[in-house]
Amino acid sequence: MAIRVTVWGENVHERENKVVAGLYPEGMHRAIADALNTDAGVSASTVTLQDPEHGLTAQKLAETDVLIWWGHAAHGDVADAVVDRVCEAVWSGMGAIFLHSAHFAKPFKRLMGSPCNLTWREAGERERIWLTSRNHPIAAGLPDHFELETEEMYGEPFGVPEPMETVFVSWFQGGEVFRSGLTYKRGAGSVFYFRPGHETYPTYHNAHVQRVILNAVKWAHNPGARLAEPSAAPNVPVDQALEPITERGPRLHQNGEEGFR
């Protein structure tokens, strides 16, 4: 069965900025999904911030193998209940890919547990993206480096936890460098952050960028069954211990009672 991908788009700049609308007349989310759908092994759909529950209902997330997230201007408009739902889905085994300014997205910051801050400059600089792990699945079919003629600069230090792997490092025309492709494991879910994608530049029309996102979808896909309750913290009664034990000492909670959270 094809990998079910949901591309979440903030869909603000495309409706309010003529430059962005000219580059992505149907939205960045649609451009990303259309590129993914050229692969027979992927079935990509789109939802946006403006949809009821931002398009991320419990049913939609249950039917999503990999979620792709692009946001920038309206991070604060994302409902906390939806953030909780997305993180639970990742912890249960859904893959997640966060693009460009989604380093400040609520779900990404929640999953990272860190400020996710960086330095930046919007000057249309050339970005040279270097592959740092040739045999990584996300790098499959890519040259050792490729260039984007115009991009926004992101610079180190990047306030994220140490990743499992750094797949890409970027150099910018102004001299800065940045870890542009990072992998994480959060619960049963695989997470990838990929830096390029400023909205006023045609980044998501670039064949190499499209290849990275497609490879990341296949890498993040978990074919196993989702964990039913990834946040469960059960109180195990004495009579269910694997080895015989005798209860001793006082306790706060009775059998079956939930603990403090």
For each residue, the residues with C-beta under 8 A, 3 or more apart:
1:
2: 40 41 42 43
3: 41 42 43 65 66 217 218 221
4: 43 45 63 64 65 66
5: 33 36 42 43 44 45 64 65 66 67 68 217
6: 44 45 46 47 55 56 60 61 64 66 67 68
7: 29 30 32 33 36 44 45 46 47 68 70
8: 29 46 47 48 49 54 55 56 67 68 69 70 71
9: 14 27 28 29 30 46 47 48 49 70
10: 13 48 49 70 71 72 73 74
11: 14 15 27 29 48 49 50
12: 15 16 49 72 73 74
13: 10 16 17 20 72 73 199
14: 9 11 17 20 21 24 25 27 28 199
15: 11 12 21
16: 12 13 20
17: 13 14 20 21 199 200
18: 21 22
19: 22 23 200
20: 13 14 16 17 23 24 28 199 200
21: 14 15 17 18 24 25
22: 18 19 25
23: 19 20 199 200 201 202 205
24: 14 20 21 27 28 30 31 199 204
25: 14 21 22
26: 30 31
27: 9 11 14 24 30 31 46 48
28: 9 14 20 24 31 32 70 197 199 204
29: 7 8 9 11 32 33 46 47 48 70
30: 7 9 24 26 27 33 34 46
31: 24 26 27 28 34 35 204 205
32: 7 28 29 35 36 44 68 70 99 204 213
33: 5 7 29 30 36 37 44 45 46
34: 30 31 37 38 44
35: 31 32 38 204 210 213 214
36: 5 7 32 33 39 42 44 210 213 214 217
37: 33 34 42 43 44
38: 34 35
39: 36 42 214
40: 2
41: 2 3 218
42: 2 3 5 36 37 39 214 217
43: 2 3 4 5 37
44: 5 6 7 32 33 34 36 37
45: 4 5 6 7 33
46: 6 7 8 9 27 29 30 33 55
47: 6 7 8 9 29 51 54 55 56 60
48: 8 9 10 11 27 29 51 54 55
49: 8 9 10 11 12 54 55 71 74 77 78
50: 11 54
51: 47 48 54 55
52: 55 57
53: 56 57 79 82
54: 8 47 48 49 50 51 78 79 82
55: 6 8 46 47 48 49 51 52 60
56: 6 8 47 53 60 61 67 82 85 86
57: 52 53 60 61
58: 61 62 85
59: 62 63
60: 6 47 55 56 57 63 64
61: 6 56 57 58 64 67 85 86 89 94
62: 58 59 89 226
63: 4 59 60
64: 4 5 6 60 61 67 89 94
65: 3 4 5 94 95 221 222
66: 3 4 5 6 94 95 96 97 217 220 221
67: 5 6 8 56 61 64 86 89 90 94 95 96 97
68: 5 6 7 8 32 96 97 99 213 217
69: 8 96 97 98 99 102 105 107 108
70: 7 8 9 10 28 29 32 99 100 101 102 197
71: 8 10 49 74 75 78 101 102 104 105
72: 10 12 13 75 100 101 102 199
73: 10 12 13
74: 10 12 49 71 77 78
75: 71 72 78 104 105 106
76:
77: 49 74
78: 49 54 71 74 75 82 83 105 106 107
79: 53 54 82 83
80: 83 84 106
81: 84 85
82: 53 54 56 78 79 85 86
83: 78 79 80 86 87 106 107 110
84: 80 81 87 88
85: 56 58 61 81 82 88 89
86: 56 61 67 82 83 89 90 96 107
87: 83 84 90 91 107 110 111 186
88: 84 85 91 92 230 231
89: 61 62 64 67 85 86 92 93 94 189 226
90: 67 86 87 93 94 95 96 107 111 186 187 189 191
91: 87 88 186 187 188 189 227 230 231
92: 88 89 187 188 189 226 227 228 230
93: 89 90 187 188 189 222 224 225 226 227 230
94: 61 64 65 66 67 89 90 189 222 226
95: 65 66 67 90 189 190 191 192 217 219 220 221 222
96: 66 67 68 69 86 90 107 111 186 189 190 191 192 220
97: 66 67 68 69 191 192 193 194 213 216 217 220
98: 69 102 103 105 107 108 191 192 193 194
99: 32 68 69 70 102 194 196 197 213
100: 70 72 103 152 194 195 196 197 198 203
101: 70 71 72 104 105 197 198
102: 69 70 71 72 98 99 105 108 193
103: 98 100 108 116 118 158 160 193 195
104: 71 75 101 108 109 116
105: 69 71 75 78 98 101 102 108 109
106: 75 78 80 83 109 110
107: 69 78 83 86 87 90 96 98 110 111
108: 69 98 102 103 104 105 111 112 116 193
109: 104 105 106 112 113 114 115 116
110: 83 87 106 107 113
111: 87 90 96 107 108 184 186 191
112: 108 109 116 160 161 184
113: 109 110 161
114: 109 159 160 161
115: 109 159
116: 103 104 108 109 112 158 159 160
117: 158 159
118: 103 154 155 156 157 158 159 178
119: 153 154 155 156 176
120: 152 153 154 155
121: 125 152 153 155 174 176
122: 152 153 198 200
123: 152 153 174
124: 150 151 201
125: 121 150 151 152 153 172 173 174
126: 147 148 149 150 151 172 173
127: 147 148 151 153 170 171 172 173 196
128: 145 146 147 170 171 172
129: 145 146 147 148 168 169 170 180 196 208
130: 144 145 168 169 170 171
131: 134 139 142 143 144 145 167 168
132: 166 167 168 169
133: 136 139 165 166 167
134: 131 139 144
135: 139
136: 133 139 140 165 167
137: 140 215 218 219
138: 167 181 183 192 212 215 216 219
139: 131 133 134 135 136 142 167 168 212 215
140: 136 137 211 215
141: 211 215
142: 131 139 146 208 211 212 215
143: 131 146 208
144: 130 131 134
145: 128 129 130 131
146: 128 129 142 143 208
147: 126 127 128 129
148: 126 127 129 151 196 201 203 206 209
149: 126
150: 124 125 126 201
151: 124 125 126 127 148 172 196 198 201 203
152: 100 120 121 122 123 125 198 201
153: 119 120 121 122 123 125 127 172 173 174 176 178
154: 118 119 120 158 170 176 178 180 195
155: 118 119 120 121 172 176 177 178
156: 118 119 176 177 178 179
157: 118
158: 103 116 117 118 154 178 179
159: 114 115 116 117 118
160: 103 112 114 116 163 182 193
161: 112 113 114 184
162:
163: 160 166 179 182 183 184
164: 183 184 185
165: 133 136 182 183
166: 132 133 163 169 179 181 182
167: 131 132 133 136 138 139 181 182 183
168: 129 130 131 132 139 179 180 181 194 195 212
169: 129 130 132 166 177 178 179 180 181
170: 127 128 129 130 154 177 178 179 180 195 196
171: 127 128 130 176 177
172: 125 126 127 128 151 153 155 175 176 177 178
173: 125 126 127 153
174: 121 123 125 153
175: 172
176: 119 121 153 154 155 156 171 172
177: 155 156 169 170 171 172
178: 118 153 154 155 156 158 169 170 172 195
179: 156 158 163 166 168 169 170 182
180: 129 154 168 169 170 194 195 196
181: 138 166 167 168 169 192 193 194 195 212
182: 160 163 165 166 167 179 192 193
183: 138 163 164 165 167 190 191 192 219
184: 111 112 161 163 164 190 191 192 193
185: 164 189 190 191
186: 87 90 91 96 111 189 191
187: 90 91 92 93 227 230
188: 91 92 93 222 224 226 227 230
189: 89 90 91 92 93 94 95 96 185 186 220 222
190: 95 96 183 184 185 219 220 222
191: 90 95 96 97 98 111 183 184 185 186 220
192: 95 96 97 98 138 181 182 183 184 216 219 220
193: 97 98 102 103 108 160 181 182 184
194: 97 98 99 100 168 180 181 197 212 213 216
195: 100 103 154 168 170 178 180 181
196: 99 100 127 129 148 151 170 180 203 206 209
197: 28 70 99 100 101 194 203 204 209
198: 100 101 122 151 152 201 203
199: 13 14 17 20 23 24 28 72
200: 17 19 20 23 122
201: 23 124 148 150 151 152 198
202: 23 205 206
203: 100 148 151 196 197 198 206 209
204: 24 28 31 32 35 197 209 210
205: 23 31 202 210
206: 148 196 202 203 209 210
207: 210 211
208: 129 142 143 146 211 212
209: 148 196 197 203 204 206 212 213
210: 35 36 204 205 206 207 213 214
211: 140 141 142 207 208 214 215
212: 138 139 142 168 181 194 208 209 215 216
213: 32 35 36 68 97 99 194 209 210 216 217
214: 35 36 39 42 210 211 217 218
215: 137 138 139 140 141 142 211 212 218 219
216: 97 138 192 194 212 213 219 220
217: 3 5 36 42 66 68 95 97 213 214 220 221
218: 3 41 137 214 215 221
219: 95 137 138 183 190 192 215 216
220: 66 95 96 97 189 190 191 192 216 217
221: 3 65 66 95 217 218
222: 65 93 94 95 188 189 190
223:
224: 93 188
225: 93
226: 62 89 92 93 94 188
227: 91 92 93 187 188 230
228: 92
229: 232
230: 88 91 92 93 187 188 227
231: 88 91
232: 229
233: 259 261
234:
235: 253 255 256 257 258 259
236: 240 241
237: 240 241 255 256
238: 241 245 246 247 255
239:
240: 236 237
241: 236 237 238 244 245
242:
243:
244: 241
245: 238 241
246: 238
247: 238 251
248:
249:
250:
251: 247
252:
253: 235 257 258 259
254: 257
255: 235 237 238
256: 235 237
257: 235 253 254
258: 235 253 261
259: 233 235 253
260:
261: 233 258
